[in-house]
Amino acid sequence: MKNILVATDFSQSGTNACDYAVRLASQTGAEVTVLNVVTMQVIDPVAPAFYLDPLIVDKQQESKSLLASLEERYKDILYPDKSPLSFQIKSVVGVPGVEIRRNLEESNAELLIIGSRHSNFWTRLGGSTVTDLAGELSVPMLVVPEEASFKGIRSVVVATDLKNDTDDFIRNVVDFARTFDAWVHILYVDESPTEQKEEQFAVLESQKYQLAYDKVIFELVRLKNPSKIVDLFLEKENANLLVLRKQKRNFISELFHTSFTKEKIYNSETPLLIY
């Protein structure tokens, strides 16, 4: 991993996202770009430019000042070879989702990190920048809850529905975990798996011997209520990261239908990595 883009709005969750980006970069050698998108909520859509321009200038000045404070906060962070962390800041005016996608392309980032806050029913119903991005990005996205604090990555849980878990996906997750010498638990929950599902899980498990990493465990749990079992498993393994695989038709299907995934994005206490 060479480049990480972190999007922040300077909230607690946004600050946590920056902390995660810096800590991950300090262990992987990646460069970090911190992006803040200045937005304007205009009550009158036909407000004249002479009224809006000073407001935009003021908000972007504030944005740049807060970004400079973040740069100062992380100035002493070093890479493993003791060289200083490569840390860039950027303030732009626009629509968050649009600007995040554009800056991902421009920076050639291989990982997006973004914070997520608890929300009410109406926010979840209408969606958010995070949920909108999750379904369409071509790079992994790490969603950091507002209560999270970086404590290293020692245990990773990959929740699978066996539908779209290619060799490359499992290998990428394991390579990521290997950097931190973390355990990887690949979990499939099904109260009554069909013979076909049993065979699919066996094929998935057979990859273990090709991964050249001893800290991978495959687990088939024959219980109902997969979402609840995943929560309990995260707690049991003291997991630092939950990994989900997005699907083409949305980004999680059947086992992890949309409402479950949104609930994880909005209310999980465990950071969520979406591939």
N, C-alpha and C positions, 0 to 999 in steps of 0.2 A: 504494500500500500504506500503510494507516494504522495497523494494529495487528499486532504479532508476539507470539505466545506461545512461550516457550521452556521446555521441561521439563528439569530437571536433577536428578541424584542426587548431585551434587558429585564424581563420578568425573572422570577426565581427559577422557573423551568428553563428559560433561555440561558441564564447564568450556569445552571447545571449542565446544559448541553455544551457550553464552552469548556467547562471543567473536564467533561468526558473527552472532548476532542483533544484537549491539550495532554491529558494523561495517556490517551491512546497513542497520540503522535510521539510522545516522549519515549515510548517503548517500541514503536514500529519505525521511527525515523521519518515519518510523514511530515509534509508541510501543512500548516493550518491556515485557512482563510476564514475570517469571521465576517459574516455579511449581516447588515441590518437594512431592512427595506422600510423607508419612510413612506407612510401612507397618509392620505388626507381624507377624513370623513366629512364630506361637504353636505350641509343641510340643503342648500339651494344649488341645484345642478347647473344653473345658469349664472352663478356668481362670477363677476368680472375678474379678469386676470390680475388687475392691480390690487384686488383684495386678497387673492389666493397666493400670489407670488411671495409676499413678505412672510406669510404663515409657513410656506414650504421652506423658505430660507432658514427661518428660525428653527424648524423641526430638524432640518438636516444639520444645522450647527450643533444642536443638542445631541443628535445621533453621533456625530464625529467626536464630540467631547466624551461621550460615554464609551465609545469604541477605544479612544485613547486611554481611558482608565483601565479597560480590560487589557490592553497591550502592556501597560505598566504592571498590572497584577501578575502577568505571566512572564515577566522579563528574565526571571532567574531560573526558569525551567530549562533543563538541558536534555540532550539526546544521550543515549548510552555511551557514546564516545566523548561525552562532556562538552560537545559543541553546543552553542545556543540554539534554542528552538526557532525554526523559521515560522514566523507569525505575521500574517498580513491582515489588515482591516479594510473594510470597504462599506461605504454608505451609498445607497442608491434610492431614487424616488420611483415608486411604481406600485404594481400589484404584487404582493408577496409570492404567490405561486408562480407567476410569470417570471419574476426576477430571479427566483431561486433556480428554476429550470435553466434560464439563460446563463447564470453564473456557474452552474454545474458544468455546462458545456465549455464555457470559456476557460475555466480553471482545470479542465480534465480531471475533476475530482472523482475518486473511486468510492467515496463514502459520503453521504449526507447525514449530519447529526442535527437534530431539531428537538426542542422541548415540547412537552405536552402538559396541559393543565387539566384538572378536574373540571367537568362541565355539567350543566343541567340537561334535562330532557330536550329542550328546544335547540340547544347548541348541537347536541348529537344528531338530532333530526335533520338539521340544516347542513351538517358536515363542517369541515374546517380545512385550513390549508394542509394540515398534517394528513388527514384522511384522503383529501383530494390527491396529494402527491403520492401517497402510498400505492395507489392503483396504477400509476403511469410512469414511474421513474425507471430508468435503465440501469441504475446503480443501487446498491443496498442503502437502506435508510435506517438509522438508529434513532429511536424515539425515547427520550429521557424524561421520566416523570418529574414533577416539581419537587417531590420529597426525596428523590434519589441523591446519593452522594457516592462518588467513585471510591470503591473499596477493592479495586483490582478485578480481574476476571479469572475466577478459579473453577467455576462450574457453569456450563452452558446446556440449556435444554432446547432441543429441536423438536417441536411438535409437528407431526406429519399426518397427512390424511392419505398417504400412499398414492396420490394421484399425479403428482408432478415433481417428484423428488429424483431428479436426474443425478447421474454420477458426478457431474460438475458441481451441482449444488452442495451435495454432501462433502465433496472434496474441498470446496471453498470454505465451508463452515469449519471443517477440521483444520485447514491451514490457518484460518483466523485464530482458532482456539490454541493451536500449537505455539503461536507466538507468545502466548501467556502461560503455556504449560497447563492449560485448563482441561478438566474433564468434559467430555461431550456425551450427553444422554439423548439418544434418539428415541422418541416416545410415540407409540401408536396406541390409541385407546379405542376399543371396540368391544362391546359386551358380548356379541355373538358374531365374530368375523367369519365371512364365507371362506370356502376353500380357496377361492381366487385371491382373497385378501391375505390369507395365510401364506400362499405362495409368493405374493408380492412382497410381503414382509421378509420372507426367507431370502429372496433375491436381494433386497435392500441390505439385510444383515450380512450377506456374503461379501459385501464390499469392504467389510472390516479388515480383511486380510490384504487388501490392496492399498490401504490408506497409510500403512507404515507408521501407525501411531497407536500406542497401547492404551490410551485413555479414552477409548470410545466404547460406549455401552449401548446396546439395542434392547429396548424393552417394549413388549406387547402386554398391555394391561387389559384384562377381560372384565371391564366394568362399564356401566352406563354413565351418562353425563360427562362427556369428554372435557368440557370446559372446566368443570369443577375438579376433575382429576388432575388436569394440567396445573391448576392453582395449588393443589395439595402437593403435587410432585415438585413444583418450584420451591415450596416451603421445606419439604423433606430434604432436598438436595442442597438447600441454601444457595440456590442458583443466582448468579449475577447477571444472567442474560437469557431471555427467551427468544428463540428464532422461529419465524414463520416464513413460509414460502408463498409468494403471491401467485394467484392463478390468472390466466389470460382473461377469463370472463369478468372477473372483478379483481380481487386479489387473494381471497381465501374462499373456498367453497365447501359445502356439505359439513364436514367436521368443524371447520372454522368459518361459518357463514358470516356475512357482513356485520351483523349486530354484535357477534362475539368479538370480532377483531376491533371494532370501534370501541367496545367496552375495554379491551386491553389497552388501546391507545390512550383513552381518556382516564382510566381508573387503575391501571396496573401500577404496583409499586416496584416492579421489576422492569428494567430497561428492555425494550423490544427491538430486535433487529429483523427487518423485513427485507427478504431477497426477492 
